[in-house]
Amino acid sequence: MAPKQQRAWQRMLSGRRLDLLDPTPVDIEIEDIAHGLAFVARWNGQTLGDYPYSVAEHSLLVEQIFTRENPGIPARWRLAALLHDAPEYVIGDMISPVKAAVGPGYGALDDRLSAAVHLRFGLPAQLPAAIKKTIKAADRVSAWLEAVQIAGFTQDEADRFFGTPDVAMARGLAIRLRPPIEVRAAFIARHAALMAGAAA
C-alpha cells in the first residue's frame, strides 16, 4: 500500500488553495497576503508594546526606507520592496537562527513563493540583482530600527548584527504598533497605490 501523500497546500480566506510545492500566481490574492502578514509577528513576538510588530508593518517601513534611499525609482520596484516578505503570509516569519537550522529547504520554498507573488503582480519572477540588493539594504535599516526601538537591543548590538544605518536614511523613522486590522488596511491601500503607479 502506497504511503498517504501529505497535504502541501493551504486554504486561504479568499477561498484560494495555495500549493506550497508548486505555487501559481492565480492562487495569490493581495487580501490574503495582507491579512496573513498583519497577523504574523516579527522577532517571534519578543517586542515591546500592546500589539505585536507585524510583518505587514515591517514591509510598509521597508518600502518607505527603500523609496527614501532611491528617490524617483519606478513604482514597480517600490512594489517589490513592499512585497519582499510576502511569502511569510503562509510560511511565517522565522528569525535568522531558525532559518540557518532549517537549512536550504527554507530558502527554496521562499524563492518559489516569491516568484509566484512577483508574477501575480506584474514583477519579474526573479528581481534584478541590484534591486534585490537595495531592498535588502532597506530591510537591514528596518531591522536595526526595530532592534533598538522595540526588541531590546542596544545600539552597539544592533550595529554588530545589522550594520550601522546611514543617519539620513533612519532620521525621523519610528516603529508603529497598530491593531492588525489597521495594518492590513494600510498594506492593501499602499499596494493599490503602487499598482496604480506601476501601471501609469
Secondary structure, 3 states (H helix, E strand, C coil): CCCCCCCCEEECCCCCEEECCCCCHHHCCHHHHHHHHHCCEHHHHCCCCCCCCEHHHHHHHHHHHHHHHCCCCCHHHHHHHHCCCCCHHHHCCCCHHHHHHHCHHHHHHHHHHHHHHHHHCCCCCCCCHHHHHHHHHHHHHHHHHHHHHCCCCCHHHHHHHHCCCCHHHHCCCCCCCCCHHHHHHHHHHHHHHHHHHHHC
